[in-house]
């Protein structure tokens, strides 16, 4: 195996794909984010306008621990996504990046955690602080894919019930 050989130019997609397919998996989350960032930047050069980037939130050894909750996993995933988005904005690839969470509930939990609110906040405090899109860093905003219309305070929402039947509802 050769060492200290630079990768082929990303302008040659065939050679670059062949090179990338021979690389070993990333050994750290930093390396993982750098690989993701390079991949997204290449996709943007190729005029791909909309992308979904997924990566593991925590190492498997941590996920197997008994005291790791779903909130810990969601928070770690949001932190990775935020760091990735900041890298994309600071590299000049994009002026802004949106991190989309599946539904309002996950969005509210993420915003409470990011803003340092405690879990004991009353529902009126949480409701009054609700914004459909929140800028968390320069050029990085968080929102949810599925949200209720403003002023819709119905307890039962037929459209959500329909989506829940197919496993796509979040509330």
Phi and psi in degrees as a GROMACS rama.xvg file:
@    title "Ramachandran Plot"
@    xaxis  label "Phi"
@    yaxis  label "Psi"
@TYPE xy
-88.0229  144.32  UNK-2
-117.661  155.07  UNK-3
59.3037  32.3019  UNK-4
-101.784  122.433  UNK-5
-66.1974  150.718  UNK-6
-67.6686  158.935  UNK-7
-66.3612  162.254  UNK-8
-62.3247  141.626  UNK-9
-71.6844  -7.18302  UNK-10
-75.9108  -12.6158  UNK-11
-108.279  87.7181  UNK-12
-57.7389  -36.7253  UNK-13
-67.885  -48.3636  UNK-14
-65.9506  -39.4253  UNK-15
-67.5317  -39.9153  UNK-16
-64.7283  -41.8005  UNK-17
-62.226  -43.0587  UNK-18
-62.609  -48.3668  UNK-19
-64.8779  -33.984  UNK-20
-70.1737  -17.2346  UNK-21
-93.2504  -4.85927  UNK-22
-77.0384  147.214  UNK-23
-77.0888  159.517  UNK-24
-60.6512  155.165  UNK-25
-61.7202  144.784  UNK-26
-95.7947  -6.25558  UNK-27
-148.774  165.385  UNK-28
-68.1508  -31.6712  UNK-29
-62.4574  -47.1623  UNK-30
-63.2605  -38.2115  UNK-31
-60.6802  -46.0334  UNK-32
-65.5087  -38.3934  UNK-33
-64.1183  -40.8322  UNK-34
-64.0622  -43.9265  UNK-35
-62.2768  -43.4521  UNK-36
-61.3218  -44.5322  UNK-37
-63.4632  -39.5103  UNK-38
-65.1915  -43.4289  UNK-39
-66.88  -41.3045  UNK-40
-62.0851  -38.0546  UNK-41
-66.6675  -41.5975  UNK-42
-63.4077  -38.3063  UNK-43
-64.5262  -38.259  UNK-44
-61.815  -32.9251  UNK-45
-85.2627  11.8765  UNK-46
64.7057  34.244  UNK-47
-84.5476  112.761  UNK-48
-82.3132  -25.2949  UNK-49
-136.084  128.423  UNK-50
-137.005  153.101  UNK-51
-119.061  122.596  UNK-52
-111.272  124.846  UNK-53
-122.887  138.852  UNK-54
-149.735  157.644  UNK-55
-66.699  138.068  UNK-56
-74.7883  -36.4056  UNK-57
-141.842  154.655  UNK-58
-60.9301  149.872  UNK-59
-57.2074  -35.6318  UNK-60
-63.1013  -31.6989  UNK-61
-78.4136  -40.422  UNK-62
-61.8908  -26.6247  UNK-63
-81.3808  -8.48718  UNK-64
-69.1902  147.42  UNK-65
-70.7749  -28.055  UNK-66
-94.8427  14.1846  UNK-67
-93.4506  120.733  UNK-68
-97.9989  170.407  UNK-69
-62.7639  -32.3733  UNK-70
-66.2324  -38.6488  UNK-71
-62.1673  -43.4974  UNK-72
-65.5622  -45.3878  UNK-73
-63.4136  -41.4389  UNK-74
-65.6049  -42.7934  UNK-75
-62.9611  -39.9691  UNK-76
-64.6864  -41.8812  UNK-77
-64.9015  -39.3512  UNK-78
-63.8872  -42.4529  UNK-79
-63.3959  -43.4201  UNK-80
-64.0469  -39.4136  UNK-81
-65.4728  -45.402  UNK-82
-61.2264  -42.5392  UNK-83
-62.1301  -46.4054  UNK-84
-63.3336  -41.5805  UNK-85
-61.5233  -38.631  UNK-86
-63.8948  -39.0398  UNK-87
-67.4911  -40.5817  UNK-88
-70.805  -44.9346  UNK-89
-68.3769  -24.1466  UNK-90
-76.5994  -11.4631  UNK-91
86.5642  2.80948  UNK-92
-67.5504  -32.7989  UNK-93
-144.696  148.155  UNK-94
-78.8103  -31.287  UNK-95
-148.37  152.696  UNK-96
-135.337  136.429  UNK-97
-107.612  130.098  UNK-98
-99.4421  117.92  UNK-99
-106.258  124.612  UNK-100
-97.0376  156.689  UNK-101
-61.0355  -37.4078  UNK-102
-154.823  174.974  UNK-103
-59.8983  -39.9995  UNK-104
-60.7027  -47.7528  UNK-105
-66.4025  -36.225  UNK-106
-62.6601  -46.9163  UNK-107
-61.8851  -42.8633  UNK-108
-62.2717  -43.9667  UNK-109
-62.5022  -43.119  UNK-110
-67.5377  -39.2357  UNK-111
-61.738  -42.0823  UNK-112
-67.8896  -44.3312  UNK-113
-66.1983  -35.5792  UNK-114
-87.0783  -2.70032  UNK-115
80.3499  15.2638  UNK-116
-72.9521  151.335  UNK-117
-85.5964  159.937  UNK-118
-70.2188  -10.3574  UNK-119
-91.5655  7.02323  UNK-120
-60.9847  144.032  UNK-121
-72.4793  159.302  UNK-122
-64.9201  -30.4583  UNK-123
-68.4775  -35.0777  UNK-124
-65.4053  -43.3258  UNK-125
-64.839  -43.5948  UNK-126
-65.5785  -41.4492  UNK-127
-68.6545  -25.7245  UNK-128
-88.5056  0.866881  UNK-129
-66.8381  124.379  UNK-130
-128.662  137.925  UNK-131
-67.5768  -27.2556  UNK-132
-136.789  132.159  UNK-133
-125.452  125.297  UNK-134
-84.2746  120.75  UNK-135
-104.637  -19.8419  UNK-136
-148.674  159.311  UNK-137
-56.1354  119.976  UNK-138
82.4905  -0.0782467  UNK-139
-122.286  121.882  UNK-140
-125.048  158.055  UNK-141
-121.949  138.679  UNK-142
-150.531  -178.502  UNK-143
-118.083  150.177  UNK-144
-69.1788  -38.3998  UNK-145
-122.151  121.58  UNK-146
-145.773  158.13  UNK-147
-78.5975  157.253  UNK-148
-70.5314  150.39  UNK-149
-61.3517  132.447  UNK-150
84.9779  -2.69163  UNK-151
-84.0592  98.6681  UNK-152
-108.411  22.657  UNK-153
-65.2403  139.588  UNK-154
-75.3821  -43.9856  UNK-155
-106.071  123.975  UNK-156
-117.266  109.14  UNK-157
-54.7634  -37.0515  UNK-158
-65.2733  -35.2068  UNK-159
-72.1086  -37.156  UNK-160
-60.6751  -42.1578  UNK-161
-60.8637  -45.8645  UNK-162
-65.6216  -35.8174  UNK-163
-62.9158  -32.6734  UNK-164
-60.1606  -31.2777  UNK-165
-100.183  10.1383  UNK-166
74.7944  20.8714  UNK-167
-114.634  1.90104  UNK-168
-86.176  149.231  UNK-169
-113.754  -18.1391  UNK-170
